[in-house]
Amino acid sequence: MDASTPSPAAGALPGAGGDEQARNARVLVNAGGAVMLLQEHATPDRLIEECRAILGNSERLQLMSAAARSVAQPGAATNLADIVLDLARK
């Protein structure tokens, strides 16, 4: 997997104050491309357990990777930046 390939994981968004993280993660979870751990359950041991379960099962990893790619929006950050810059110029 190269850096441009979505991986079956969802990271935290710095500064997110509402339910943005969960809503963003649910897209991947619903597609089968991620596992969601709620903050109160996200202990180091649980994270290790989930990672081992995914990484230790190559079929599951491949299915999750394909699912994540199915909902990926390559270039989304660039598109958003272009929109913001266009608005700033007006």
DSSP file (Angstrom, degrees, kcal/mol; ACC not computed):
  #  RESIDUE AA STRUCTURE BP1 BP2  ACC     N-H-->O    O-->H-N    N-H-->O    O-->H-N    TCO  KAPPA ALPHA  PHI   PSI    X-CA   Y-CA   Z-CA
    1    1 A M              0   0    0      0, 0.0     2,-0.1     0, 0.0     6,-0.0   0.000 360.0 360.0 360.0 128.3    0.0    0.0    0.0
    2    2 A D    >   -     0   0    0      1,-0.1     3,-1.8     4,-0.0     0, 0.0  -0.439 360.0 -92.9 -95.5 177.3    1.4    3.4   -0.9
    3    3 A A  T 3  S+     0   0    0      1,-0.3     4,-0.1    -2,-0.1    -1,-0.1   0.733 123.0  56.3 -63.4 -23.6    0.8    6.7    0.8
    4    4 A S  T 3  S+     0   0    0      2,-0.1    -1,-0.3    70,-0.0     0, 0.0   0.554  86.9  94.2 -86.8  -6.1   -2.1    7.6   -1.6
    5    5 A T  S <  S-     0   0    0     -3,-1.8    64,-0.0     1,-0.0     2,-0.0  -0.748  82.5-119.9 -88.1 124.0   -4.0    4.4   -0.8
    6    6 A P        -     0   0    0      0, 0.0    63,-0.2     0, 0.0    62,-0.1  -0.357  28.3-147.7 -60.3 138.6   -6.6    4.8    1.9
    7    7 A S        -     0   0    0      2,-0.2     2,-2.7    61,-0.1    26,-0.0  -0.732  27.9 -99.3-105.1 158.9   -5.9    2.5    4.9
    8    8 A P  S    S+     0   0    0      0, 0.0     2,-0.3     0, 0.0    27,-0.3  -0.360  91.2  90.7 -77.5  66.2   -8.6    1.0    7.1
    9    9 A A        -     0   0    0     -2,-2.7     2,-0.5    25,-0.1    -2,-0.2  -0.989  60.6-146.7-153.2 152.1   -8.2    3.5    9.9
   10   10 A A        -     0   0    0     -2,-0.3     2,-0.2    25,-0.3    15,-0.1  -0.992  19.8-153.5-124.8 126.9   -9.8    6.8   10.8
   11   11 A G        -     0   0    0     -2,-0.5     2,-0.2     1,-0.1    14,-0.0  -0.475  24.0 -94.7 -96.4 167.8   -7.7    9.4   12.5
   12   12 A A        -     0   0    0     -2,-0.2    -1,-0.1     1,-0.0     0, 0.0  -0.478  30.1-131.8 -77.5 149.2   -8.6   12.2   14.8
   13   13 A L    >   -     0   0    0     -2,-0.2     3,-1.9     3,-0.1     8,-0.1  -0.914  25.2-122.7-103.5 116.1   -9.2   15.7   13.5
   14   14 A P  T 3  S+     0   0    0      0, 0.0     3,-0.1     0, 0.0     0, 0.0  -0.315  92.8  10.3 -58.8 133.8   -7.4   18.4   15.5
   15   15 A G  T 3  S+     0   0    0      1,-0.3     2,-0.4     2,-0.0     0, 0.0   0.445  82.6 149.3  81.3   0.0   -9.7   21.0   16.9
   16   16 A A    <   +     0   0    0     -3,-1.9    -1,-0.3     1,-0.2    -3,-0.1  -0.540  19.1 178.6 -69.0 124.3  -12.9   19.1   16.0
   17   17 A G        +     0   0    0     -2,-0.4    -1,-0.2    -3,-0.1    -2,-0.0   0.643  56.9  35.3-106.0 -16.4  -15.4   20.2   18.7
   18   18 A G  S    S-     0   0    0      0, 0.0     3,-0.3     0, 0.0     4,-0.2   0.157 113.7 -56.8-109.8-134.1  -18.6   18.4   17.9
   19   19 A D  S  > S+     0   0    0      1,-0.2     4,-2.5     2,-0.1     5,-0.2   0.123  91.9 115.9-100.4  18.9  -19.4   15.0   16.4
   20   20 A E  H  > S+     0   0    0      1,-0.2     4,-2.8     2,-0.2     5,-0.3   0.889  72.9  52.7 -58.8 -42.4  -17.4   15.6   13.2
   21   21 A Q  H  > S+     0   0    0     -3,-0.3     4,-2.6     1,-0.2    -1,-0.2   0.936 111.9  44.5 -61.0 -47.2  -15.0   12.8   13.9
   22   22 A A  H  > S+     0   0    0      2,-0.2     4,-2.5     1,-0.2    -1,-0.2   0.908 113.8  50.0 -65.3 -42.0  -17.7   10.3   14.4
   23   23 A R  H  X S+     0   0    0     -4,-2.5     4,-0.9     2,-0.2    -2,-0.2   0.925 113.9  45.1 -63.1 -43.7  -19.6   11.4   11.3
   24   24 A N  H >X S+     0   0    0     -4,-2.8     4,-0.9    -5,-0.2     3,-0.5   0.917 114.7  48.0 -65.2 -42.7  -16.5   11.3    9.1
   25   25 A A  H 3X S+     0   0    0     -4,-2.6     4,-2.7    -5,-0.3     3,-0.4   0.871 101.3  65.4 -66.0 -36.5  -15.5    7.9   10.5
   26   26 A R  H 3X S+     0   0    0     -4,-2.5     4,-3.3     1,-0.2     5,-0.3   0.814  93.3  61.1 -58.6 -31.4  -19.0    6.5   10.0
   27   27 A V  H <X S+     0   0    0     -4,-0.9     4,-1.3    -3,-0.5    -1,-0.2   0.950 112.0  37.7 -59.8 -48.1  -18.6    6.9    6.2
   28   28 A L  H  X>S+     0   0    0     -4,-0.9     5,-2.8    -3,-0.4     4,-0.8   0.904 117.1  51.2 -69.6 -41.5  -15.7    4.5    6.3
   29   29 A V  H ><5S+     0   0    0     -4,-2.7     3,-1.1     4,-0.2     5,-0.2   0.938 109.9  49.4 -61.3 -47.3  -17.2    2.2    9.0
   30   30 A N  H 3<5S+     0   0    0     -4,-3.3    -1,-0.2     1,-0.3    -2,-0.2   0.814 110.6  50.9 -63.4 -30.6  -20.5    1.9    7.0
   31   31 A A  H 3<5S-     0   0    0     -4,-1.3    -1,-0.3    -5,-0.3    -2,-0.2   0.628 118.8-113.0 -79.3 -13.6  -18.5    1.0    3.9
   32   32 A G  T <<5S+     0   0    0     -3,-1.1    35,-0.2    -4,-0.8    -3,-0.2   0.576  87.8 113.4  92.3  10.7  -16.6   -1.6    5.8
   33   33 A G  S   <S+     0   0    0     -5,-2.8     2,-0.3    34,-0.3    -4,-0.2   0.358  74.2  24.4 -99.4   5.9  -13.3    0.2    5.5
   34   34 A A        -     0   0    0     -6,-0.6     2,-0.4    -5,-0.2    -2,-0.2  -0.987  62.5-129.7-160.0 163.5  -12.7    1.1    9.2
   35   35 A V        -     0   0    0     -2,-0.3     2,-0.5   -27,-0.3   -25,-0.3  -0.981  27.1-141.2-117.5 133.1  -13.5    0.2   12.8
   36   36 A M        -     0   0    0     -2,-0.4     2,-0.6   -27,-0.1   -14,-0.0  -0.841  13.6-169.8-100.9 129.1  -14.7    2.9   15.1
   37   37 A L        -     0   0    0     -2,-0.5     5,-0.1     5,-0.0     2,-0.1  -0.969  21.3-134.4-112.4 118.9  -13.6    3.1   18.7
   38   38 A L    >>  -     0   0    0     -2,-0.6     3,-2.2     1,-0.1     4,-0.9  -0.405  27.5-108.6 -68.2 150.9  -15.5    5.6   20.8
   39   39 A Q  G >4 S+     0   0    0      1,-0.3     3,-1.0     2,-0.2    -1,-0.1   0.857 118.2  55.2 -49.8 -43.8  -13.2    7.8   22.9
   40   40 A E  G 34 S+     0   0    0      1,-0.3    -1,-0.3     2,-0.0     3,-0.0   0.667 115.2  39.7 -69.2 -13.8  -14.3    6.1   26.1
   41   41 A H  G <4 S+     0   0    0     -3,-2.2     2,-2.0     1,-0.1    -1,-0.3   0.412  86.1 103.3-109.3  -1.0  -13.3    2.7   24.7
   42   42 A A    <<  +     0   0    0     -3,-1.0    -1,-0.1    -4,-0.9    -3,-0.1  -0.411  46.4 153.4 -86.5  64.2  -10.1    3.8   22.9
   43   43 A T     >  -     0   0    0     -2,-2.0     4,-2.6     1,-0.1     5,-0.2  -0.510  58.8-110.1 -84.1 159.4   -7.6    2.5   25.4
   44   44 A P  H  > S+     0   0    0      0, 0.0     4,-2.4     0, 0.0     5,-0.2   0.912 120.1  50.8 -55.1 -42.6   -4.1    1.6   24.3
   45   45 A D  H  > S+     0   0    0      1,-0.2     4,-2.4     2,-0.2     5,-0.1   0.908 110.8  47.7 -63.6 -41.3   -4.9   -2.1   24.8
   46   46 A R  H  > S+     0   0    0      2,-0.2     4,-2.6     1,-0.2    -1,-0.2   0.896 111.3  51.0 -67.4 -39.5   -8.1   -1.9   22.8
   47   47 A L  H  X S+     0   0    0     -4,-2.6     4,-2.6     2,-0.2    -2,-0.2   0.923 111.3  47.8 -62.9 -44.2   -6.3   -0.1   20.0
   48   48 A I  H  X S+     0   0    0     -4,-2.4     4,-2.7    -5,-0.2     5,-0.2   0.922 111.2  51.9 -61.3 -44.1   -3.6   -2.7   19.9
   49   49 A E  H  X S+     0   0    0     -4,-2.4     4,-2.2     1,-0.2    -2,-0.2   0.924 111.9  45.4 -58.5 -47.1   -6.2   -5.5   19.9
   50   50 A E  H  X S+     0   0    0     -4,-2.6     4,-2.0     2,-0.2     5,-0.2   0.914 113.2  49.8 -65.4 -43.0   -8.1   -3.9   17.0
   51   51 A C  H  X S+     0   0    0     -4,-2.6     4,-3.3     1,-0.2     5,-0.3   0.927 111.8  47.9 -61.9 -45.1   -4.9   -3.3   15.0
   52   52 A R  H  X S+     0   0    0     -4,-2.7     4,-2.2     1,-0.2    -1,-0.2   0.893 109.3  54.1 -62.5 -39.5   -3.7   -6.9   15.5
   53   53 A A  H  < S+     0   0    0     -4,-2.2    -1,-0.2    -5,-0.2    -2,-0.2   0.887 117.4  36.5 -63.4 -38.4   -7.1   -8.2   14.5
   54   54 A I  H >< S+     0   0    0     -4,-2.0     3,-1.4     2,-0.2     7,-0.4   0.948 121.1  43.3 -78.2 -51.7   -7.0   -6.3   11.2
   55   55 A L  H 3< S+     0   0    0     -4,-3.3    -3,-0.2     1,-0.3    -2,-0.2   0.754 110.3  57.8 -69.4 -23.2   -3.3   -6.6   10.4
   56   56 A G  T 3< S+     0   0    0     -4,-2.2     2,-0.5    -5,-0.3    -1,-0.3   0.442 100.6  61.5 -85.3   0.4   -3.3  -10.3   11.4
   57   57 A N    <>  -     0   0    0     -3,-1.4     4,-2.7     1,-0.1     5,-0.2  -0.856  63.5-172.5-129.8  95.0   -6.0  -11.2    8.8
   58   58 A S  H  > S+     0   0    0     -2,-0.5     4,-2.4     1,-0.2     5,-0.2   0.832  86.1  53.4 -62.6 -33.0   -4.8  -10.4    5.3
   59   59 A E  H  > S+     0   0    0      2,-0.2     4,-2.5     1,-0.2    -1,-0.2   0.935 111.4  45.6 -66.0 -44.4   -8.2  -11.1    3.8
   60   60 A R  H  > S+     0   0    0      2,-0.2     4,-2.8     1,-0.2     5,-0.2   0.919 112.4  51.7 -62.8 -43.0   -9.9   -8.7    6.2
   61   61 A L  H  X S+     0   0    0     -4,-2.7     4,-2.5    -7,-0.4    -2,-0.2   0.914 111.1  47.4 -60.0 -44.4   -7.2   -6.1    5.6
   62   62 A Q  H  X S+     0   0    0     -4,-2.4     4,-2.4     2,-0.2    -1,-0.2   0.911 113.1  48.3 -65.1 -42.1   -7.7   -6.4    1.8
   63   63 A L  H  X S+     0   0    0     -4,-2.5     4,-2.3     2,-0.2    -2,-0.2   0.909 113.6  47.1 -64.3 -41.6  -11.5   -6.2    2.1
   64   64 A M  H  X S+     0   0    0     -4,-2.8     4,-2.6     2,-0.2    -2,-0.2   0.897 111.4  51.3 -66.8 -39.8  -11.2   -3.1    4.4
   65   65 A S  H  X S+     0   0    0     -4,-2.5     4,-2.3    -5,-0.2    -2,-0.2   0.922 111.4  47.2 -62.8 -43.9   -8.7   -1.5    2.1
   66   66 A A  H  X S+     0   0    0     -4,-2.4     4,-1.7     2,-0.2    -2,-0.2   0.901 112.3  50.4 -64.4 -40.5  -11.0   -2.0   -1.0
   67   67 A A  H  X S+     0   0    0     -4,-2.3     4,-0.8   -35,-0.2   -34,-0.3   0.910 110.1  49.7 -64.1 -41.9  -14.0   -0.7    1.0
   68   68 A A  H >X S+     0   0    0     -4,-2.6     3,-0.8     1,-0.2     4,-0.6   0.908 110.0  50.9 -63.7 -41.2  -12.0    2.4    2.1
   69   69 A R  H >< S+     0   0    0     -4,-2.3     3,-0.7     1,-0.2    -1,-0.2   0.836 100.7  64.6 -64.2 -31.2  -11.0    3.0   -1.5
   70   70 A S  H 3< S+     0   0    0     -4,-1.7    -1,-0.2     1,-0.2    -2,-0.2   0.763 112.3  33.0 -66.5 -23.5  -14.6    2.8   -2.6
   71   71 A V  H << S+     0   0    0     -3,-0.8    -1,-0.2    -4,-0.8    -2,-0.2   0.371  92.1 122.2-110.8   2.8  -15.6    5.9   -0.7
   72   72 A A    <<  -     0   0    0     -3,-0.7    -3,-0.0    -4,-0.6   -67,-0.0  -0.296  48.4-155.9 -65.3 149.4  -12.3    7.8   -1.1
   73   73 A Q    >   -     0   0    0      0, 0.0     3,-2.0     0, 0.0     4,-0.2  -0.700  14.5-155.3-126.1  78.1  -12.4   11.2   -2.7
   74   74 A P  T 3  S+     0   0    0      0, 0.0   -70,-0.0     0, 0.0    -2,-0.0  -0.252  79.6  19.3 -55.2 136.1   -8.9   11.7   -4.1
   75   75 A G  T 3> S+     0   0    0      3,-0.0     4,-2.8     4,-0.0     5,-0.2   0.527  82.1 130.5  83.2   5.5   -8.1   15.3   -4.4
   76   76 A A  H <> S+     0   0    0     -3,-2.0     4,-2.6     1,-0.2     5,-0.2   0.904  72.8  49.5 -60.2 -41.8  -10.8   16.4   -1.9
   77   77 A A  H  > S+     0   0    0     -4,-0.2     4,-2.5     2,-0.2    -1,-0.2   0.911 112.9  47.1 -64.8 -41.2   -8.4   18.6    0.0
   78   78 A T  H  > S+     0   0    0      2,-0.2     4,-2.5     1,-0.2    -2,-0.2   0.916 111.9  50.6 -65.4 -43.0   -7.1   20.3   -3.1
   79   79 A N  H  X S+     0   0    0     -4,-2.8     4,-2.1     2,-0.2    -2,-0.2   0.920 111.8  47.6 -60.9 -43.9  -10.7   20.8   -4.4
   80   80 A L  H  X S+     0   0    0     -4,-2.6     4,-2.5     2,-0.2    -2,-0.2   0.919 111.1  50.8 -63.6 -43.5  -11.7   22.4   -1.1
   81   81 A A  H  X S+     0   0    0     -4,-2.5     4,-2.7     1,-0.2    -1,-0.2   0.903 109.0  52.0 -61.2 -40.5   -8.6   24.6   -1.1
   82   82 A D  H  X S+     0   0    0     -4,-2.5     4,-2.5     2,-0.2    -1,-0.2   0.905 109.7  49.1 -62.1 -41.4   -9.4   25.8   -4.6
   83   83 A I  H  X S+     0   0    0     -4,-2.1     4,-2.4     2,-0.2    -2,-0.2   0.928 112.2  47.9 -63.4 -45.3  -13.0   26.7   -3.5
   84   84 A V  H  X S+     0   0    0     -4,-2.5     4,-2.3     1,-0.2    -2,-0.2   0.923 113.0  48.1 -63.0 -44.2  -11.7   28.6   -0.5
   85   85 A L  H  X S+     0   0    0     -4,-2.7     4,-1.6     2,-0.2    -1,-0.2   0.896 110.6  51.6 -64.4 -39.9   -9.1   30.5   -2.6
   86   86 A D  H  X S+     0   0    0     -4,-2.5     4,-0.6     1,-0.2    -1,-0.2   0.925 111.7  47.1 -61.5 -43.7  -11.8   31.3   -5.3
   87   87 A L  H >< S+     0   0    0     -4,-2.4     3,-0.9     1,-0.2    -2,-0.2   0.886 109.3  54.4 -64.3 -38.5  -14.1   32.7   -2.6
   88   88 A A  H 3< S+     0   0    0     -4,-2.3    -1,-0.2     1,-0.2    -2,-0.2   0.808 104.3  55.4 -66.3 -29.3  -11.2   34.7   -1.1
   89   89 A R  H 3<        0   0    0     -4,-1.6    -1,-0.2     1,-0.2    -2,-0.2   0.661 360.0 360.0 -77.8 -15.6  -10.5   36.3   -4.4
   90   90 A K    <<        0   0    0     -3,-0.9    -1,-0.2    -4,-0.6    -2,-0.2   0.459 360.0 360.0 -85.2 360.0  -14.1   37.6   -4.8
